[in-house]
Amino acid sequence: MISADSRQIFKYMDIGTDKVPLETRNKIPHHLIDIITPEQTYTAGQRKDDTTKIINEIHQRNKLPIVV
């Protein structure tokens, strides 16, 4: 699972972002959740590059990437 949510990338912002529970994320890999702090900058270009990299890695494992 690859999160496309613009708020779920932030650490410490669990309330109001409807993040998948950590218990579920530990069972099923989720990407681009809790990757930066609110003080950090993360551009659309960085997001595109990270998403493309993750999709390619998932394809290399012969799995289907799901963007949600």
mmCIF file of the N, C-alpha and C atoms, coordinates in Angstrom:
data_MODEL
# 
_entry.id   MODEL 
# 
loop_
_atom_site.group_PDB 
_atom_site.id 
_atom_site.type_symbol 
_atom_site.label_atom_id 
_atom_site.label_alt_id 
_atom_site.label_comp_id 
_atom_site.label_asym_id 
_atom_site.label_entity_id 
_atom_site.label_seq_id 
_atom_site.pdbx_PDB_ins_code 
_atom_site.Cartn_x 
_atom_site.Cartn_y 
_atom_site.Cartn_z 
_atom_site.occupancy 
_atom_site.B_iso_or_equiv 
_atom_site.pdbx_formal_charge 
_atom_site.auth_seq_id 
_atom_site.auth_comp_id 
_atom_site.auth_asym_id 
_atom_site.auth_atom_id 
_atom_site.pdbx_PDB_model_num 
ATOM 1   N N  . MET A 1 1  ? 0.842  -1.169 0.000  1.00 0.00 ? 1  MET A N  1 
ATOM 2   C CA . MET A 1 1  ? 0.000  0.000  0.000  1.00 0.00 ? 1  MET A CA 1 
ATOM 3   C C  . MET A 1 1  ? 0.889  1.234  0.000  1.00 0.00 ? 1  MET A C  1 
ATOM 4   N N  . ILE A 1 2  ? 0.556  2.157  -0.860 1.00 0.00 ? 2  ILE A N  1 
ATOM 5   C CA . ILE A 1 2  ? 1.280  3.420  -0.929 1.00 0.00 ? 2  ILE A CA 1 
ATOM 6   C C  . ILE A 1 2  ? 0.276  4.529  -0.648 1.00 0.00 ? 2  ILE A C  1 
ATOM 7   N N  . SER A 1 3  ? 0.514  5.262  0.413  1.00 0.00 ? 3  SER A N  1 
ATOM 8   C CA . SER A 1 3  ? -0.405 6.337  0.768  1.00 0.00 ? 3  SER A CA 1 
ATOM 9   C C  . SER A 1 3  ? -0.226 7.519  -0.174 1.00 0.00 ? 3  SER A C  1 
ATOM 10  N N  . ALA A 1 4  ? -1.338 8.022  -0.688 1.00 0.00 ? 4  ALA A N  1 
ATOM 11  C CA . ALA A 1 4  ? -1.328 9.220  -1.525 1.00 0.00 ? 4  ALA A CA 1 
ATOM 12  C C  . ALA A 1 4  ? -1.840 10.428 -0.739 1.00 0.00 ? 4  ALA A C  1 
ATOM 13  N N  . ASP A 1 5  ? -2.067 10.233 0.543  1.00 0.00 ? 5  ASP A N  1 
ATOM 14  C CA . ASP A 1 5  ? -2.621 11.287 1.386  1.00 0.00 ? 5  ASP A CA 1 
ATOM 15  C C  . ASP A 1 5  ? -1.549 12.322 1.730  1.00 0.00 ? 5  ASP A C  1 
ATOM 16  N N  . SER A 1 6  ? -1.866 13.576 1.536  1.00 0.00 ? 6  SER A N  1 
ATOM 17  C CA . SER A 1 6  ? -0.886 14.644 1.766  1.00 0.00 ? 6  SER A CA 1 
ATOM 18  C C  . SER A 1 6  ? -0.612 14.899 3.243  1.00 0.00 ? 6  SER A C  1 
ATOM 19  N N  . ARG A 1 7  ? -1.440 14.412 4.131  1.00 0.00 ? 7  ARG A N  1 
ATOM 20  C CA . ARG A 1 7  ? -1.252 14.642 5.565  1.00 0.00 ? 7  ARG A CA 1 
ATOM 21  C C  . ARG A 1 7  ? -0.611 13.442 6.271  1.00 0.00 ? 7  ARG A C  1 
ATOM 22  N N  . GLN A 1 8  ? -0.805 12.258 5.731  1.00 0.00 ? 8  GLN A N  1 
ATOM 23  C CA . GLN A 1 8  ? -0.296 11.066 6.403  1.00 0.00 ? 8  GLN A CA 1 
ATOM 24  C C  . GLN A 1 8  ? 1.224  10.946 6.346  1.00 0.00 ? 8  GLN A C  1 
ATOM 25  N N  . ILE A 1 9  ? 1.887  11.771 5.554  1.00 0.00 ? 9  ILE A N  1 
ATOM 26  C CA . ILE A 1 9  ? 3.350  11.742 5.500  1.00 0.00 ? 9  ILE A CA 1 
ATOM 27  C C  . ILE A 1 9  ? 3.969  12.256 6.797  1.00 0.00 ? 9  ILE A C  1 
ATOM 28  N N  . PHE A 1 10 ? 3.206  13.027 7.571  1.00 0.00 ? 10 PHE A N  1 
ATOM 29  C CA . PHE A 1 10 ? 3.753  13.677 8.758  1.00 0.00 ? 10 PHE A CA 1 
ATOM 30  C C  . PHE A 1 10 ? 3.724  12.790 9.998  1.00 0.00 ? 10 PHE A C  1 
ATOM 31  N N  . LYS A 1 11 ? 4.878  12.714 10.661 1.00 0.00 ? 11 LYS A N  1 
ATOM 32  C CA . LYS A 1 11 ? 4.953  12.069 11.969 1.00 0.00 ? 11 LYS A CA 1 
ATOM 33  C C  . LYS A 1 11 ? 4.211  12.949 12.969 1.00 0.00 ? 11 LYS A C  1 
ATOM 34  N N  . TYR A 1 12 ? 3.732  12.346 14.032 1.00 0.00 ? 12 TYR A N  1 
ATOM 35  C CA . TYR A 1 12 ? 3.091  13.039 15.166 1.00 0.00 ? 12 TYR A CA 1 
ATOM 36  C C  . TYR A 1 12 ? 1.731  13.645 14.824 1.00 0.00 ? 12 TYR A C  1 
ATOM 37  N N  . MET A 1 13 ? 1.208  13.400 13.635 1.00 0.00 ? 13 MET A N  1 
ATOM 38  C CA . MET A 1 13 ? -0.094 13.962 13.265 1.00 0.00 ? 13 MET A CA 1 
ATOM 39  C C  . MET A 1 13 ? -1.089 12.819 13.041 1.00 0.00 ? 13 MET A C  1 
ATOM 40  N N  . ASP A 1 14 ? -1.371 12.095 14.114 1.00 0.00 ? 14 ASP A N  1 
ATOM 41  C CA . ASP A 1 14 ? -2.256 10.942 13.994 1.00 0.00 ? 14 ASP A CA 1 
ATOM 42  C C  . ASP A 1 14 ? -3.730 11.335 14.065 1.00 0.00 ? 14 ASP A C  1 
ATOM 43  N N  . ILE A 1 15 ? -4.039 12.323 14.874 1.00 0.00 ? 15 ILE A N  1 
ATOM 44  C CA . ILE A 1 15 ? -5.430 12.755 15.007 1.00 0.00 ? 15 ILE A CA 1 
ATOM 45  C C  . ILE A 1 15 ? -5.812 13.568 13.775 1.00 0.00 ? 15 ILE A C  1 
ATOM 46  N N  . GLY A 1 16 ? -6.918 13.207 13.159 1.00 0.00 ? 16 GLY A N  1 
ATOM 47  C CA . GLY A 1 16 ? -7.422 13.945 12.008 1.00 0.00 ? 16 GLY A CA 1 
ATOM 48  C C  . GLY A 1 16 ? -6.856 13.510 10.667 1.00 0.00 ? 16 GLY A C  1 
ATOM 49  N N  . THR A 1 17 ? -5.923 12.551 10.668 1.00 0.00 ? 17 THR A N  1 
ATOM 50  C CA . THR A 1 17 ? -5.349 12.103 9.399  1.00 0.00 ? 17 THR A CA 1 
ATOM 51  C C  . THR A 1 17 ? -5.850 10.723 9.001  1.00 0.00 ? 17 THR A C  1 
ATOM 52  N N  . ASP A 1 18 ? -6.566 10.061 9.893  1.00 0.00 ? 18 ASP A N  1 
ATOM 53  C CA . ASP A 1 18 ? -7.145 8.739  9.616  1.00 0.00 ? 18 ASP A CA 1 
ATOM 54  C C  . ASP A 1 18 ? -6.093 7.746  9.106  1.00 0.00 ? 18 ASP A C  1 
ATOM 55  N N  . LYS A 1 19 ? -4.933 7.735  9.772  1.00 0.00 ? 19 LYS A N  1 
ATOM 56  C CA . LYS A 1 19 ? -3.873 6.796  9.391  1.00 0.00 ? 19 LYS A CA 1 
ATOM 57  C C  . LYS A 1 19 ? -4.293 5.368  9.703  1.00 0.00 ? 19 LYS A C  1 
ATOM 58  N N  . VAL A 1 20 ? -3.809 4.464  8.900  1.00 0.00 ? 20 VAL A N  1 
ATOM 59  C CA . VAL A 1 20 ? -4.021 3.044  9.151  1.00 0.00 ? 20 VAL A CA 1 
ATOM 60  C C  . VAL A 1 20 ? -3.352 2.730  10.485 1.00 0.00 ? 20 VAL A C  1 
ATOM 61  N N  . PRO A 1 21 ? -4.011 1.974  11.366 1.00 0.00 ? 21 PRO A N  1 
ATOM 62  C CA . PRO A 1 21 ? -3.403 1.668  12.661 1.00 0.00 ? 21 PRO A CA 1 
ATOM 63  C C  . PRO A 1 21 ? -2.037 0.991  12.509 1.00 0.00 ? 21 PRO A C  1 
ATOM 64  N N  . LEU A 1 22 ? -1.142 1.296  13.430 1.00 0.00 ? 22 LEU A N  1 
ATOM 65  C CA . LEU A 1 22 ? 0.209  0.747  13.393 1.00 0.00 ? 22 LEU A CA 1 
ATOM 66  C C  . LEU A 1 22 ? 0.187  -0.778 13.377 1.00 0.00 ? 22 LEU A C  1 
ATOM 67  N N  . GLU A 1 23 ? -0.738 -1.376 14.094 1.00 0.00 ? 23 GLU A N  1 
ATOM 68  C CA . GLU A 1 23 ? -0.855 -2.842 14.116 1.00 0.00 ? 23 GLU A CA 1 
ATOM 69  C C  . GLU A 1 23 ? -1.067 -3.388 12.700 1.00 0.00 ? 23 GLU A C  1 
ATOM 70  N N  . THR A 1 24 ? -1.906 -2.743 11.929 1.00 0.00 ? 24 THR A N  1 
ATOM 71  C CA . THR A 1 24 ? -2.153 -3.158 10.542 1.00 0.00 ? 24 THR A CA 1 
ATOM 72  C C  . THR A 1 24 ? -0.931 -2.893 9.679  1.00 0.00 ? 24 THR A C  1 
ATOM 73  N N  . ARG A 1 25 ? -0.294 -1.738 9.878  1.00 0.00 ? 25 ARG A N  1 
ATOM 74  C CA . ARG A 1 25 ? 0.899  -1.404 9.090  1.00 0.00 ? 25 ARG A CA 1 
ATOM 75  C C  . ARG A 1 25 ? 2.049  -2.361 9.365  1.00 0.00 ? 25 ARG A C  1 
ATOM 76  N N  . ASN A 1 26 ? 2.067  -2.954 10.543 1.00 0.00 ? 26 ASN A N  1 
ATOM 77  C CA . ASN A 1 26 ? 3.107  -3.938 10.856 1.00 0.00 ? 26 ASN A CA 1 
ATOM 78  C C  . ASN A 1 26 ? 2.867  -5.261 10.137 1.00 0.00 ? 26 ASN A C  1 
ATOM 79  N N  . LYS A 1 27 ? 1.628  -5.539 9.774  1.00 0.00 ? 27 LYS A N  1 
ATOM 80  C CA . LYS A 1 27 ? 1.288  -6.789 9.076  1.00 0.00 ? 27 LYS A CA 1 
ATOM 81  C C  . LYS A 1 27 ? 1.373  -6.639 7.560  1.00 0.00 ? 27 LYS A C  1 
ATOM 82  N N  . ILE A 1 28 ? 0.956  -5.493 7.063  1.00 0.00 ? 28 ILE A N  1 
ATOM 83  C CA . ILE A 1 28 ? 0.933  -5.218 5.622  1.00 0.00 ? 28 ILE A CA 1 
ATOM 84  C C  . ILE A 1 28 ? 1.786  -3.976 5.384  1.00 0.00 ? 28 ILE A C  1 
ATOM 85  N N  . PRO A 1 29 ? 2.804  -4.066 4.534  1.00 0.00 ? 29 PRO A N  1 
ATOM 86  C CA . PRO A 1 29 ? 3.658  -2.892 4.309  1.00 0.00 ? 29 PRO A CA 1 
ATOM 87  C C  . PRO A 1 29 ? 2.868  -1.696 3.769  1.00 0.00 ? 29 PRO A C  1 
ATOM 88  N N  . HIS A 1 30 ? 3.048  -0.562 4.417  1.00 0.00 ? 30 HIS A N  1 
ATOM 89  C CA . HIS A 1 30 ? 2.460  0.704  3.980  1.00 0.00 ? 30 HIS A CA 1 
ATOM 90  C C  . HIS A 1 30 ? 3.606  1.685  3.773  1.00 0.00 ? 30 HIS A C  1 
ATOM 91  N N  . HIS A 1 31 ? 3.538  2.443  2.717  1.00 0.00 ? 31 HIS A N  1 
ATOM 92  C CA . HIS A 1 31 ? 4.614  3.362  2.369  1.00 0.00 ? 31 HIS A CA 1 
ATOM 93  C C  . HIS A 1 31 ? 4.121  4.806  2.390  1.00 0.00 ? 31 HIS A C  1 
ATOM 94  N N  . LEU A 1 32 ? 5.045  5.708  2.644  1.00 0.00 ? 32 LEU A N  1 
ATOM 95  C CA . LEU A 1 32 ? 4.810  7.155  2.657  1.00 0.00 ? 32 LEU A CA 1 
ATOM 96  C C  . LEU A 1 32 ? 3.852  7.586  3.767  1.00 0.00 ? 32 LEU A C  1 
ATOM 97  N N  . ILE A 1 33 ? 3.969  6.920  4.914  1.00 0.00 ? 33 ILE A N  1 
ATOM 98  C CA . ILE A 1 33 ? 3.250  7.307  6.123  1.00 0.00 ? 33 ILE A CA 1 
ATOM 99  C C  . ILE A 1 33 ? 4.308  7.566  7.197  1.00 0.00 ? 33 ILE A C  1 
ATOM 100 N N  . ASP A 1 34 ? 4.173  8.682  7.906  1.00 0.00 ? 34 ASP A N  1 
ATOM 101 C CA . ASP A 1 34 ? 5.114  9.042  8.982  1.00 0.00 ? 34 ASP A CA 1 
ATOM 102 C C  . ASP A 1 34 ? 6.554  9.126  8.491  1.00 0.00 ? 34 ASP A C  1 
ATOM 103 N N  . ILE A 1 35 ? 6.777  9.823  7.387  1.00 0.00 ? 35 ILE A N  1 
ATOM 104 C CA . ILE A 1 35 ? 8.138  9.875  6.843  1.00 0.00 ? 35 ILE A CA 1 
ATOM 105 C C  . ILE A 1 35 ? 8.873  11.179 7.141  1.00 0.00 ? 35 ILE A C  1 
ATOM 106 N N  . ILE A 1 36 ? 8.147  12.251 7.502  1.00 0.00 ? 36 ILE A N  1 
ATOM 107 C CA . ILE A 1 36 ? 8.806  13.520 7.832  1.00 0.00 ? 36 ILE A CA 1 
ATOM 108 C C  . ILE A 1 36 ? 8.117  14.154 9.040  1.00 0.00 ? 36 ILE A C  1 
ATOM 109 N N  . THR A 1 37 ? 8.826  15.078 9.676  1.00 0.00 ? 37 THR A N  1 
ATOM 110 C CA . THR A 1 37 ? 8.221  15.842 10.766 1.00 0.00 ? 37 THR A CA 1 
ATOM 111 C C  . THR A 1 37 ? 7.522  17.067 10.171 1.00 0.00 ? 37 THR A C  1 
ATOM 112 N N  . PRO A 1 38 ? 6.602  17.668 10.918 1.00 0.00 ? 38 PRO A N  1 
ATOM 113 C CA . PRO A 1 38 ? 5.903  18.844 10.396 1.00 0.00 ? 38 PRO A CA 1 
ATOM 114 C C  . PRO A 1 38 ? 6.831  20.013 10.052 1.00 0.00 ? 38 PRO A C  1 
ATOM 115 N N  . GLU A 1 39 ? 8.015  20.053 10.642 1.00 0.00 ? 39 GLU A N  1 
ATOM 116 C CA . GLU A 1 39 ? 8.952  21.141 10.376 1.00 0.00 ? 39 GLU A CA 1 
ATOM 117 C C  . GLU A 1 39 ? 9.710  20.961 9.065  1.00 0.00 ? 39 GLU A C  1 
ATOM 118 N N  . GLN A 1 40 ? 9.726  19.758 8.527  1.00 0.00 ? 40 GLN A N  1 
ATOM 119 C CA . GLN A 1 40 ? 10.484 19.469 7.317  1.00 0.00 ? 40 GLN A CA 1 
ATOM 120 C C  . GLN A 1 40 ? 9.699  19.836 6.061  1.00 0.00 ? 40 GLN A C  1 
ATOM 121 N N  . THR A 1 41 ? 10.437 20.090 4.987  1.00 0.00 ? 41 THR A N  1 
ATOM 122 C CA . THR A 1 41 ? 9.846  20.375 3.690  1.00 0.00 ? 41 THR A CA 1 
ATOM 123 C C  . THR A 1 41 ? 9.854  19.104 2.855  1.00 0.00 ? 41 THR A C  1 
ATOM 124 N N  . TYR A 1 42 ? 8.765  18.873 2.153  1.00 0.00 ? 42 TYR A N  1 
ATOM 125 C CA . TYR A 1 42 ? 8.642  17.698 1.284  1.00 0.00 ? 42 TYR A CA 1 
ATOM 126 C C  . TYR A 1 42 ? 7.856  18.144 0.063  1.00 0.00 ? 42 TYR A C  1 
ATOM 127 N N  . THR A 1 43 ? 8.530  18.252 -1.056 1.00 0.00 ? 43 THR A N  1 
ATOM 128 C CA . THR A 1 43 ? 7.913  18.820 -2.255 1.00 0.00 ? 43 THR A CA 1 
ATOM 129 C C  . THR A 1 43 ? 7.138  17.773 -3.053 1.00 0.00 ? 43 THR A C  1 
ATOM 130 N N  . ALA A 1 44 ? 6.330  18.260 -3.972 1.00 0.00 ? 44 ALA A N  1 
ATOM 131 C CA . ALA A 1 44 ? 5.600  17.363 -4.875 1.00 0.00 ? 44 ALA A CA 1 
ATOM 132 C C  . ALA A 1 44 ? 6.580  16.545 -5.712 1.00 0.00 ? 44 ALA A C  1 
ATOM 133 N N  . GLY A 1 45 ? 7.693  17.149 -6.084 1.00 0.00 ? 45 GLY A N  1 
ATOM 134 C CA . GLY A 1 45 ? 8.711  16.428 -6.852 1.00 0.00 ? 45 GLY A CA 1 
ATOM 135 C C  . GLY A 1 45 ? 9.333  15.302 -6.051 1.00 0.00 ? 45 GLY A C  1 
ATOM 136 N N  . GLN A 1 46 ? 9.598  15.553 -4.766 1.00 0.00 ? 46 GLN A N  1 
ATOM 137 C CA . GLN A 1 46 ? 10.125 14.496 -3.905 1.00 0.00 ? 46 GLN A CA 1 
ATOM 138 C C  . GLN A 1 46 ? 9.100  13.373 -3.761 1.00 0.00 ? 46 GLN A C  1 
ATOM 139 N N  . ARG A 1 47 ? 7.847  13.756 -3.624 1.00 0.00 ? 47 ARG A N  1 
ATOM 140 C CA . ARG A 1 47 ? 6.769  12.771 -3.482 1.00 0.00 ? 47 ARG A CA 1 
ATOM 141 C C  . ARG A 1 47 ? 6.701  11.889 -4.724 1.00 0.00 ? 47 ARG A C  1 
ATOM 142 N N  . LYS A 1 48 ? 6.765  12.512 -5.897 1.00 0.00 ? 48 LYS A N  1 
ATOM 143 C CA . LYS A 1 48 ? 6.733  11.763 -7.156 1.00 0.00 ? 48 LYS A CA 1 
ATOM 144 C C  . LYS A 1 48 ? 7.911  10.806 -7.240 1.00 0.00 ? 48 LYS A C  1 
ATOM 145 N N  . ASP A 1 49 ? 9.103  11.298 -6.920 1.00 0.00 ? 49 ASP A N  1 
ATOM 146 C CA . ASP A 1 49 ? 10.297 10.453 -6.982 1.00 0.00 ? 49 ASP A CA 1 
ATOM 147 C C  . ASP A 1 49 ? 10.205 9.278  -6.012 1.00 0.00 ? 49 ASP A C  1 
ATOM 148 N N  . ASP A 1 50 ? 9.764  9.545  -4.776 1.00 0.00 ? 50 ASP A N  1 
ATOM 149 C CA . ASP A 1 50 ? 9.641  8.474  -3.781 1.00 0.00 ? 50 ASP A CA 1 
ATOM 150 C C  . ASP A 1 50 ? 8.589  7.453  -4.195 1.00 0.00 ? 50 ASP A C  1 
ATOM 151 N N  . THR A 1 51 ? 7.458  7.943  -4.706 1.00 0.00 ? 51 THR A N  1 
ATOM 152 C CA . THR A 1 51 ? 6.391  7.037  -5.143 1.00 0.00 ? 51 THR A CA 1 
ATOM 153 C C  . THR A 1 51 ? 6.857  6.163  -6.300 1.00 0.00 ? 51 THR A C  1 
ATOM 154 N N  . THR A 1 52 ? 7.532  6.753  -7.268 1.00 0.00 ? 52 THR A N  1 
ATOM 155 C CA . THR A 1 52 ? 8.042  5.992  -8.412 1.00 0.00 ? 52 THR A CA 1 
ATOM 156 C C  . THR A 1 52 ? 9.028  4.924  -7.955 1.00 0.00 ? 52 THR A C  1 
ATOM 157 N N  . LYS A 1 53 ? 9.920  5.286  -7.044 1.00 0.00 ? 53 LYS A N  1 
ATOM 158 C CA . LYS A 1 53 ? 10.907 4.336  -6.521 1.00 0.00 ? 53 LYS A CA 1 
ATOM 159 C C  . LYS A 1 53 ? 10.220 3.164  -5.818 1.00 0.00 ? 53 LYS A C  1 
ATOM 160 N N  . ILE A 1 54 ? 9.234  3.461  -4.988 1.00 0.00 ? 54 ILE A N  1 
ATOM 161 C CA . ILE A 1 54 ? 8.520  2.409  -4.259 1.00 0.00 ? 54 ILE A CA 1 
ATOM 162 C C  . ILE A 1 54 ? 7.761  1.506  -5.226 1.00 0.00 ? 54 ILE A C  1 
ATOM 163 N N  . ILE A 1 55 ? 7.087  2.088  -6.207 1.00 0.00 ? 55 ILE A N  1 
ATOM 164 C CA . ILE A 1 55 ? 6.355  1.293  -7.199 1.00 0.00 ? 55 ILE A CA 1 
ATOM 165 C C  . ILE A 1 55 ? 7.312  0.355  -7.927 1.00 0.00 ? 55 ILE A C  1 
ATOM 166 N N  . ASN A 1 56 ? 8.461  0.859  -8.330 1.00 0.00 ? 56 ASN A N  1 
ATOM 167 C CA . ASN A 1 56 ? 9.446  0.015  -9.023 1.00 0.00 ? 56 ASN A CA 1 
ATOM 168 C C  . ASN A 1 56 ? 9.948  -1.112 -8.131 1.00 0.00 ? 56 ASN A C  1 
ATOM 169 N N  . GLU A 1 57 ? 10.197 -0.821 -6.854 1.00 0.00 ? 57 GLU A N  1 
ATOM 170 C CA . GLU A 1 57 ? 10.650 -1.855 -5.919 1.00 0.00 ? 57 GLU A CA 1 
ATOM 171 C C  . GLU A 1 57 ? 9.589  -2.937 -5.740 1.00 0.00 ? 57 GLU A C  1 
ATOM 172 N N  . ILE A 1 58 ? 8.340  -2.538 -5.650 1.00 0.00 ? 58 ILE A N  1 
ATOM 173 C CA . ILE A 1 58 ? 7.250  -3.507 -5.493 1.00 0.00 ? 58 ILE A CA 1 
ATOM 174 C C  . ILE A 1 58 ? 7.121  -4.359 -6.753 1.00 0.00 ? 58 ILE A C  1 
ATOM 175 N N  . HIS A 1 59 ? 7.215  -3.746 -7.921 1.00 0.00 ? 59 HIS A N  1 
ATOM 176 C CA . HIS A 1 59 ? 7.166  -4.501 -9.182 1.00 0.00 ? 59 HIS A CA 1 
ATOM 177 C C  . HIS A 1 59 ? 8.306  -5.513 -9.269 1.00 0.00 ? 59 HIS A C  1 
ATOM 178 N N  . GLN A 1 60 ? 9.492  -5.144 -8.791 1.00 0.00 ? 60 GLN A N  1 
ATOM 179 C CA . GLN A 1 60 ? 10.633 -6.060 -8.822 1.00 0.00 ? 60 GLN A CA 1 
ATOM 180 C C  . GLN A 1 60 ? 10.386 -7.305 -7.977 1.00 0.00 ? 60 GLN A C  1 
ATOM 181 N N  . ARG A 1 61 ? 9.510  -7.199 -6.995 1.00 0.00 ? 61 ARG A N  1 
ATOM 182 C CA . ARG A 1 61 ? 9.146  -8.355 -6.157 1.00 0.00 ? 61 ARG A CA 1 
ATOM 183 C C  . ARG A 1 61 ? 7.937  -9.099 -6.732 1.00 0.00 ? 61 ARG A C  1 
ATOM 184 N N  . ASN A 1 62 ? 7.559  -8.735 -7.970 1.00 0.00 ? 62 ASN A N  1 
ATOM 185 C CA . ASN A 1 62 ? 6.399  -9.342 -8.640 1.00 0.00 ? 62 ASN A CA 1 
ATOM 186 C C  . ASN A 1 62 ? 5.116  -9.185 -7.831 1.00 0.00 ? 62 ASN A C  1 
ATOM 187 N N  . LYS A 1 63 ? 4.977  -8.028 -7.214 1.00 0.00 ? 63 LYS A N  1 
ATOM 188 C CA . LYS A 1 63 ? 3.775  -7.698 -6.451 1.00 0.00 ? 63 LYS A CA 1 
ATOM 189 C C  . LYS A 1 63 ? 3.081  -6.520 -7.123 1.00 0.00 ? 63 LYS A C  1 
ATOM 190 N N  . LEU A 1 64 ? 1.832  -6.321 -6.780 1.00 0.00 ? 64 LEU A N  1 
ATOM 191 C CA . LEU A 1 64 ? 1.036  -5.234 -7.340 1.00 0.00 ? 64 LEU A CA 1 
ATOM 192 C C  . LEU A 1 64 ? 1.023  -4.052 -6.367 1.00 0.00 ? 64 LEU A C  1 
ATOM 193 N N  . PRO A 1 65 ? 1.572  -2.910 -6.755 1.00 0.00 ? 65 PRO A N  1 
ATOM 194 C CA . PRO A 1 65 ? 1.497  -1.746 -5.875 1.00 0.00 ? 65 PRO A CA 1 
ATOM 195 C C  . PRO A 1 65 ? 0.082  -1.169 -5.882 1.00 0.00 ? 65 PRO A C  1 
ATOM 196 N N  . ILE A 1 66 ? -0.391 -0.809 -4.718 1.00 0.00 ? 66 ILE A N  1 
ATOM 197 C CA . ILE A 1 66 ? -1.723 -0.228 -4.585 1.00 0.00 ? 66 ILE A CA 1 
ATOM 198 C C  . ILE A 1 66 ? -1.560 1.157  -3.977 1.00 0.00 ? 66 ILE A C  1 
ATOM 199 N N  . VAL A 1 67 ? -2.014 2.167  -4.700 1.00 0.00 ? 67 VAL A N  1 
ATOM 200 C CA . VAL A 1 67 ? -1.939 3.546  -4.221 1.00 0.00 ? 67 VAL A CA 1 
ATOM 201 C C  . VAL A 1 67 ? -3.313 3.924  -3.692 1.00 0.00 ? 67 VAL A C  1 
ATOM 202 N N  . VAL A 1 68 ? -3.342 4.342  -2.423 1.00 0.00 ? 68 VAL A N  1 
ATOM 203 C CA . VAL A 1 68 ? -4.620 4.692  -1.789 1.00 0.00 ? 68 VAL A CA 1 
ATOM 204 C C  . VAL A 1 68 ? -4.553 6.071  -1.176 1.00 0.00 ? 68 VAL A C  1 
# 
